Amino acid sequence: MAVCAEIGVDISRHRSQGITAELVDSAHWVLVMEVGHAQWLREQFGDRMGDKTVMLGQFGGLFDIADPIGGWQFQFRR
């Protein structure tokens, strides 16, 4: 939240949730940061994933974006 606030984005009302089959079924796309995330989704939800998986990094000229979860603030900034 602190790093987002530095750039004027308020995410204080955001709440994460685990992914479910219902969420996958209702999604047009599922954005992932790492190939491992895409692989895990395919293992968990199989054909439900179809061609919904999109690498978030492709919008910024990257492939993988290292997931900073549990890391230091500088990792979230990067």
MOPAC internal coordinates of N, CA, C and O (Angstrom, degrees):
PM7 1SCF
backbone

  N    0.0000 0     0.00 0     0.00 0    0    0    0
  C    1.4421 1     0.00 0     0.00 0    1    0    0
  C    1.5253 1   110.86 1     0.00 0    2    1    0
  O    1.2310 1   120.54 1   141.54 1    3    2    1
  N    1.3254 1   116.57 1   -38.46 1    3    2    1
  C    1.4615 1   120.62 1  -177.78 1    5    3    2
  C    1.5261 1   111.48 1   -64.61 1    6    5    3
  O    1.2310 1   120.13 1   138.20 1    7    6    5
  N    1.3154 1   117.35 1   -41.80 1    7    6    5
  C    1.4642 1   120.62 1  -178.46 1    9    7    6
  C    1.5265 1   110.25 1   -68.11 1   10    9    7
  O    1.2310 1   119.75 1   139.52 1   11   10    9
  N    1.3084 1   118.08 1   -40.48 1   11   10    9
  C    1.4673 1   120.46 1   176.38 1   13   11   10
  C    1.5269 1   110.42 1   -63.89 1   14   13   11
  O    1.2310 1   120.27 1   139.35 1   15   14   13
  N    1.3245 1   117.08 1   -40.65 1   15   14   13
  C    1.4653 1   120.81 1   178.63 1   17   15   14
  C    1.5223 1   111.26 1   -59.96 1   18   17   15
  O    1.2310 1   120.07 1   147.44 1   19   18   17
  N    1.3388 1   117.47 1   -32.56 1   19   18   17
  C    1.4674 1   121.53 1   179.24 1   21   19   18
  C    1.5269 1   111.61 1   -60.43 1   22   21   19
  O    1.2310 1   120.40 1   151.68 1   23   22   21
  N    1.3238 1   116.85 1   -28.32 1   23   22   21
  C    1.4648 1   120.30 1  -179.66 1   25   23   22
  C    1.5310 1   111.82 1  -108.19 1   26   25   23
  O    1.2310 1   121.06 1  -162.86 1   27   26   25
  N    1.3372 1   115.58 1    17.14 1   27   26   25
  C    1.4507 1   120.81 1   173.86 1   29   27   26
  C    1.5225 1   115.79 1    80.46 1   30   29   27
  O    1.2310 1   119.99 1  -159.25 1   31   30   29
  N    1.3306 1   117.62 1    20.75 1   31   30   29
  C    1.4615 1   121.23 1   179.13 1   33   31   30
  C    1.5247 1   108.90 1  -109.25 1   34   33   31
  O    1.2310 1   121.06 1   -58.64 1   35   34   33
  N    1.3251 1   115.57 1   121.36 1   35   34   33
  C    1.4642 1   121.33 1  -179.21 1   37   35   34
  C    1.5312 1   108.76 1   -96.64 1   38   37   35
  O    1.2310 1   120.35 1   -69.75 1   39   38   37
  N    1.3230 1   116.94 1   110.25 1   39   38   37
  C    1.4647 1   120.74 1   177.93 1   41   39   38
  C    1.5351 1   110.87 1  -112.73 1   42   41   39
  O    1.2310 1   120.42 1  -159.23 1   43   42   41
  N    1.3154 1   116.80 1    20.77 1   43   42   41
  C    1.4604 1   120.41 1  -176.10 1   45   43   42
  C    1.5255 1   112.73 1   -64.03 1   46   45   43
  O    1.2310 1   119.71 1   155.80 1   47   46   45
  N    1.3161 1   118.17 1   -24.20 1   47   46   45
  C    1.4614 1   120.53 1   179.76 1   49   47   46
  C    1.5316 1   112.70 1   -91.85 1   50   49   47
  O    1.2310 1   120.11 1   173.96 1   51   50   49
  N    1.3227 1   117.39 1    -6.04 1   51   50   49
  C    1.4660 1   120.94 1  -179.76 1   53   51   50
  C    1.5292 1   110.24 1   -72.63 1   54   53   51
  O    1.2310 1   120.55 1   -40.92 1   55   54   53
  N    1.3071 1   116.56 1   139.08 1   55   54   53
  C    1.4609 1   122.55 1   174.84 1   57   55   54
  C    1.5210 1   108.01 1  -129.92 1   58   57   55
  O    1.2310 1   120.83 1   -53.09 1   59   58   57
  N    1.3012 1   116.01 1   126.91 1   59   58   57
  C    1.4616 1   119.67 1   177.97 1   61   59   58
  C    1.5231 1   109.86 1   -75.11 1   62   61   59
  O    1.2310 1   121.52 1   -18.19 1   63   62   61
  N    1.3096 1   114.69 1   161.81 1   63   62   61
  C    1.4624 1   120.04 1   175.93 1   65   63   62
  C    1.5165 1   108.23 1  -150.98 1   66   65   63
  O    1.2310 1   121.04 1   -27.07 1   67   66   65
  N    1.2955 1   115.62 1   152.93 1   67   66   65
  C    1.4509 1   120.36 1   176.81 1   69   67   66
  C    1.5231 1   110.49 1   -70.11 1   70   69   67
  O    1.2310 1   121.08 1   -29.43 1   71   70   69
  N    1.3055 1   115.53 1   150.57 1   71   70   69
  C    1.4610 1   119.38 1   179.44 1   73   71   70
  C    1.5240 1   109.62 1   -80.13 1   74   73   71
  O    1.2310 1   121.23 1   -39.70 1   75   74   73
  N    1.3059 1   115.26 1   140.30 1   75   74   73
  C    1.4588 1   121.80 1  -179.25 1   77   75   74
  C    1.5213 1   109.19 1  -127.59 1   78   77   75
  O    1.2310 1   120.83 1   -14.28 1   79   78   77
  N    1.3148 1   116.02 1   165.72 1   79   78   77
  C    1.4697 1   120.54 1   176.15 1   81   79   78
  C    1.5264 1   110.54 1   -58.77 1   82   81   79
  O    1.2310 1   120.36 1   142.93 1   83   82   81
  N    1.3233 1   116.92 1   -37.07 1   83   82   81
  C    1.4592 1   120.70 1   179.85 1   85   83   82
  C    1.5304 1   111.24 1   -64.14 1   86   85   83
  O    1.2310 1   120.42 1   138.27 1   87   86   85
  N    1.3299 1   116.80 1   -41.73 1   87   86   85
  C    1.4666 1   119.78 1   177.23 1   89   87   86
  C    1.5216 1   111.05 1   -64.52 1   90   89   87
  O    1.2310 1   120.31 1   136.36 1   91   90   89
  N    1.3196 1   117.01 1   -43.64 1   91   90   89
  C    1.4658 1   120.85 1   178.23 1   93   91   90
  C    1.5239 1   109.87 1   -59.87 1   94   93   91
  O    1.2310 1   120.55 1   133.83 1   95   94   93
  N    1.3232 1   116.56 1   -46.17 1   95   94   93
  C    1.4638 1   120.34 1  -178.08 1   97   95   94
  C    1.5211 1   112.40 1   -63.01 1   98   97   95
  O    1.2310 1   120.21 1   146.54 1   99   98   97
  N    1.3278 1   117.20 1   -33.46 1   99   98   97
  C    1.4640 1   119.87 1  -176.74 1  101   99   98
  C    1.5294 1   113.30 1   -87.45 1  102  101   99
  O    1.2310 1   119.86 1   170.88 1  103  102  101
  N    1.3229 1   117.87 1    -9.12 1  103  102  101
  C    1.4665 1   121.45 1  -175.86 1  105  103  102
  C    1.5185 1   112.37 1   -85.79 1  106  105  103
  O    1.2310 1   121.68 1   -36.24 1  107  106  105
  N    1.3269 1   114.39 1   143.76 1  107  106  105
  C    1.4643 1   119.73 1   170.45 1  109  107  106
  C    1.5206 1   109.09 1   -82.43 1  110  109  107
  O    1.2310 1   120.93 1   139.11 1  111  110  109
  N    1.3311 1   115.83 1   -40.89 1  111  110  109
  C    1.4609 1   122.78 1   178.31 1  113  111  110
  C    1.5141 1   108.93 1  -136.58 1  114  113  111
  O    1.2310 1   121.45 1   -27.06 1  115  114  113
  N    1.3282 1   114.82 1   152.94 1  115  114  113
  C    1.4605 1   121.84 1   172.27 1  117  115  114
  C    1.5230 1   105.94 1  -124.29 1  118  117  115
  O    1.2310 1   120.58 1   -70.17 1  119  118  117
  N    1.3282 1   116.50 1   109.83 1  119  118  117
  C    1.4640 1   121.52 1  -178.26 1  121  119  118
  C    1.5184 1   109.61 1   -83.58 1  122  121  119
  O    1.2310 1   120.73 1   -48.29 1  123  122  121
  N    1.3216 1   116.21 1   131.71 1  123  122  121
  C    1.4575 1   121.50 1   178.59 1  125  123  122
  C    1.5193 1   109.40 1  -126.34 1  126  125  123
  O    1.2310 1   120.96 1   -25.50 1  127  126  125
  N    1.3306 1   115.77 1   154.50 1  127  126  125
  C    1.4545 1   121.00 1  -178.70 1  129  127  126
  C    1.5254 1   112.15 1   -95.19 1  130  129  127
  O    1.2310 1   120.18 1   148.24 1  131  130  129
  N    1.3125 1   117.26 1   -31.76 1  131  130  129
  C    1.4615 1   121.44 1  -174.34 1  133  131  130
  C    1.5284 1   110.18 1  -130.46 1  134  133  131
  O    1.2310 1   121.11 1   -27.71 1  135  134  133
  N    1.3262 1   115.48 1   152.29 1  135  134  133
  C    1.4626 1   120.60 1   177.06 1  137  135  134
  C    1.5232 1   109.94 1   -57.50 1  138  137  135
  O    1.2310 1   120.30 1   142.60 1  139  138  137
  N    1.3182 1   117.03 1   -37.40 1  139  138  137
  C    1.4619 1   120.76 1   178.85 1  141  139  138
  C    1.5155 1   112.69 1   -59.41 1  142  141  139
  O    1.2310 1   120.61 1   145.63 1  143  142  141
  N    1.3382 1   116.45 1   -34.37 1  143  142  141
  C    1.4617 1   119.95 1   176.29 1  145  143  142
  C    1.5307 1   110.14 1   -64.51 1  146  145  143
  O    1.2310 1   120.71 1   135.15 1  147  146  145
  N    1.3134 1   116.25 1   -44.85 1  147  146  145
  C    1.4717 1   120.87 1   179.69 1  149  147  146
  C    1.5241 1   110.62 1   -62.86 1  150  149  147
  O    1.2310 1   120.48 1   137.94 1  151  150  149
  N    1.3214 1   116.69 1   -42.06 1  151  150  149
  C    1.4561 1   120.43 1   179.03 1  153  151  150
  C    1.5203 1   111.30 1   -63.18 1  154  153  151
  O    1.2310 1   120.24 1   137.34 1  155  154  153
  N    1.3319 1   117.14 1   -42.66 1  155  154  153
  C    1.4586 1   121.01 1   179.29 1  157  155  154
  C    1.5298 1   110.65 1   -61.84 1  158  157  155
  O    1.2310 1   120.70 1   136.05 1  159  158  157
  N    1.3273 1   116.26 1   -43.95 1  159  158  157
  C    1.4653 1   120.02 1   178.67 1  161  159  158
  C    1.5269 1   111.34 1   -60.37 1  162  161  159
  O    1.2310 1   120.77 1   137.37 1  163  162  161
  N    1.3273 1   116.13 1   -42.63 1  163  162  161
  C    1.4664 1   120.10 1   179.36 1  165  163  162
  C    1.5360 1   110.18 1   -63.74 1  166  165  163
  O    1.2310 1   120.31 1   139.70 1  167  166  165
  N    1.3234 1   117.01 1   -40.30 1  167  166  165
  C    1.4727 1   120.52 1   178.28 1  169  167  166
  C    1.5299 1   111.30 1   -64.93 1  170  169  167
  O    1.2310 1   120.40 1   139.92 1  171  170  169
  N    1.3259 1   116.84 1   -40.08 1  171  170  169
  C    1.4616 1   121.08 1  -176.08 1  173  171  170
  C    1.5267 1   113.65 1   -78.77 1  174  173  171
  O    1.2310 1   120.95 1   142.71 1  175  174  173
  N    1.3317 1   115.79 1   -37.29 1  175  174  173
  C    1.4539 1   119.52 1  -170.66 1  177  175  174
  C    1.5226 1   114.64 1  -119.80 1  178  177  175
  O    1.2310 1   120.28 1   179.19 1  179  178  177
  N    1.3214 1   117.07 1    -0.81 1  179  178  177
  C    1.4561 1   122.18 1   173.57 1  181  179  178
  C    1.5145 1   114.86 1    46.71 1  182  181  179
  O    1.2310 1   121.11 1    51.72 1  183  182  181
  N    1.3301 1   115.49 1  -128.28 1  183  182  181
  C    1.4604 1   121.63 1  -174.91 1  185  183  182
  C    1.5217 1   113.34 1   -64.73 1  186  185  183
  O    1.2310 1   120.08 1   161.21 1  187  186  185
  N    1.3188 1   117.45 1   -18.79 1  187  186  185
  C    1.4682 1   120.07 1   177.35 1  189  187  186
  C    1.5215 1   111.04 1   -57.93 1  190  189  187
  O    1.2310 1   120.48 1   148.97 1  191  190  189
  N    1.3328 1   116.70 1   -31.03 1  191  190  189
  C    1.4602 1   120.63 1  -177.30 1  193  191  190
  C    1.5176 1   111.54 1   -69.75 1  194  193  191
  O    1.2310 1   120.05 1   149.80 1  195  194  193
  N    1.3388 1   117.51 1   -30.20 1  195  194  193
  C    1.4614 1   119.85 1   179.96 1  197  195  194
  C    1.5167 1   111.03 1    47.85 1  198  197  195
  O    1.2310 1   120.81 1    49.45 1  199  198  197
  N    1.3182 1   116.06 1  -130.55 1  199  198  197
  C    1.4708 1   120.44 1   177.94 1  201  199  198
  C    1.5292 1   110.75 1  -109.75 1  202  201  199
  O    1.2310 1   120.60 1  -148.49 1  203  202  201
  N    1.3270 1   116.45 1    31.51 1  203  202  201
  C    1.4656 1   122.20 1  -177.57 1  205  203  202
  C    1.5172 1   113.47 1   -78.36 1  206  205  203
  O    1.2310 1   119.74 1   159.70 1  207  206  205
  N    1.3213 1   118.10 1   -20.30 1  207  206  205
  C    1.4634 1   121.00 1  -173.88 1  209  207  206
  C    1.5235 1   110.62 1   -74.43 1  210  209  207
  O    1.2310 1   121.09 1   -52.67 1  211  210  209
  N    1.3296 1   115.52 1   127.33 1  211  210  209
  C    1.4597 1   122.18 1   178.79 1  213  211  210
  C    1.5252 1   107.83 1  -130.08 1  214  213  211
  O    1.2310 1   120.73 1   -48.74 1  215  214  213
  N    1.3301 1   116.20 1   131.26 1  215  214  213
  C    1.4612 1   121.06 1   176.33 1  217  215  214
  C    1.5318 1   108.63 1   -76.41 1  218  217  215
  O    1.2310 1   120.27 1   -61.53 1  219  218  217
  N    1.3176 1   117.10 1   118.47 1  219  218  217
  C    1.4549 1   122.50 1  -178.15 1  221  219  218
  C    1.5311 1   111.98 1   -58.21 1  222  221  219
  O    1.2310 1   120.47 1   143.51 1  223  222  221
  N    1.3160 1   116.70 1   -36.49 1  223  222  221
  C    1.4616 1   121.24 1  -177.94 1  225  223  222
  C    1.5120 1   114.64 1   -60.08 1  226  225  223
  O    1.2310 1   119.88 1   155.03 1  227  226  225
  N    1.3241 1   117.84 1   -24.97 1  227  226  225
  C    1.4628 1   119.82 1  -177.52 1  229  227  226
  C    1.5318 1   111.32 1   -62.66 1  230  229  227
  O    1.2310 1   119.90 1   158.21 1  231  230  229
  N    1.3239 1   117.79 1   -21.79 1  231  230  229
  C    1.4570 1   120.35 1   178.93 1  233  231  230
  C    1.5230 1   112.03 1   -77.18 1  234  233  231
  O    1.2310 1   120.47 1   167.72 1  235  234  233
  N    1.3358 1   116.71 1   -12.28 1  235  234  233
  C    1.4557 1   120.96 1   179.23 1  237  235  234
  C    1.5096 1   112.65 1  -123.00 1  238  237  235
  O    1.2310 1   120.30 1  -162.16 1  239  238  237
  N    1.3351 1   117.04 1    17.84 1  239  238  237
  C    1.4533 1   120.84 1   178.35 1  241  239  238
  C    1.5166 1   114.28 1    77.08 1  242  241  239
  O    1.2310 1   120.08 1  -160.00 1  243  242  241
  N    1.3182 1   117.45 1    20.00 1  243  242  241
  C    1.4656 1   122.48 1   179.53 1  245  243  242
  C    1.5178 1   109.32 1  -115.13 1  246  245  243
  O    1.2310 1   121.05 1    -6.24 1  247  246  245
  N    1.3199 1   115.59 1   173.76 1  247  246  245
  C    1.4581 1   119.38 1   171.29 1  249  247  246
  C    1.5168 1   107.05 1  -107.75 1  250  249  247
  O    1.2310 1   120.46 1    96.77 1  251  250  249
  N    1.3114 1   116.72 1   -83.23 1  251  250  249
  C    1.4672 1   121.08 1   175.98 1  253  251  250
  C    1.5290 1   110.06 1   -82.03 1  254  253  251
  O    1.2310 1   120.93 1   -33.45 1  255  254  253
  N    1.3208 1   115.83 1   146.55 1  255  254  253
  C    1.4570 1   122.87 1   167.70 1  257  255  254
  C    1.5227 1   104.78 1  -119.95 1  258  257  255
  O    1.2310 1   120.47 1   -62.82 1  259  258  257
  N    1.3140 1   116.70 1   117.18 1  259  258  257
  C    1.4595 1   120.02 1  -178.30 1  261  259  258
  C    1.5271 1   109.40 1   -60.11 1  262  261  259
  O    1.2310 1   120.45 1   -53.67 1  263  262  261
  N    1.3186 1   116.75 1   126.33 1  263  262  261
  C    1.4590 1   122.35 1  -179.67 1  265  263  262
  C    1.5245 1   109.07 1   -72.92 1  266  265  263
  O    1.2310 1   119.51 1   -62.74 1  267  266  265
  N    1.3387 1   118.53 1   117.26 1  267  266  265
  C    1.4647 1   120.41 1  -175.33 1  269  267  266
  C    1.5238 1   114.30 1   -84.37 1  270  269  267
  O    1.2310 1   119.39 1  -175.91 1  271  270  269
  N    1.3104 1   118.77 1     4.09 1  271  270  269
  C    1.4557 1   121.20 1  -174.30 1  273  271  270
  C    1.5357 1   110.79 1   -49.73 1  274  273  271
  O    1.2310 1   120.97 1   -50.65 1  275  274  273
  N    1.3217 1   115.76 1   129.35 1  275  274  273
  C    1.4565 1   121.33 1  -178.96 1  277  275  274
  C    1.5150 1   114.11 1    79.87 1  278  277  275
  O    1.2310 1   120.61 1  -177.83 1  279  278  277
  N    1.3346 1   116.43 1     2.17 1  279  278  277
  C    1.4604 1   119.73 1  -176.89 1  281  279  278
  C    1.5196 1   112.96 1   -95.13 1  282  281  279
  O    1.2310 1   121.56 1     8.92 1  283  282  281
  N    1.3134 1   114.61 1  -171.08 1  283  282  281
  C    1.4517 1   123.39 1  -179.32 1  285  283  282
  C    1.5206 1   110.12 1   -83.12 1  286  285  283
  O    1.2310 1   120.47 1   -18.38 1  287  286  285
  N    1.3258 1   116.70 1   161.62 1  287  286  285
  C    1.4693 1   120.66 1  -178.84 1  289  287  286
  C    1.5260 1   112.24 1   -58.40 1  290  289  287
  O    1.2310 1   119.59 1   143.10 1  291  290  289
  N    1.3242 1   118.39 1   -36.90 1  291  290  289
  C    1.4688 1   119.40 1  -179.31 1  293  291  290
  C    1.5276 1   110.68 1   -61.63 1  294  293  291
  O    1.2310 1   119.86 1   150.22 1  295  294  293
  N    1.3240 1   117.87 1   -29.78 1  295  294  293
  C    1.4628 1   120.40 1   178.67 1  297  295  294
  C    1.5276 1   111.20 1   -70.56 1  298  297  295
  O    1.2310 1   120.41 1   144.36 1  299  298  297
  N    1.3249 1   116.83 1   -35.64 1  299  298  297
  C    1.4693 1   120.32 1   175.53 1  301  299  298
  C    1.5186 1   110.43 1   -68.57 1  302  301  299
  O    1.2310 1   119.95 1   142.62 1  303  302  301
  N    1.3225 1   117.69 1   -37.38 1  303  302  301
  C    1.4693 1   120.45 1   177.87 1  305  303  302
  C    1.5209 1   111.17 1   -63.44 1  306  305  303
  O    1.2310 1   120.77 1   138.97 1  307  306  305
  N    1.3230 1   116.14 1   -41.03 1  307  306  305
  C    1.4604 1   120.46 1  -179.54 1  309  307  306
  C    1.5094 1   108.99 1   -65.78 1  310  309  307
  O    1.2310 1   120.10 1   180.00 1  311  310  309

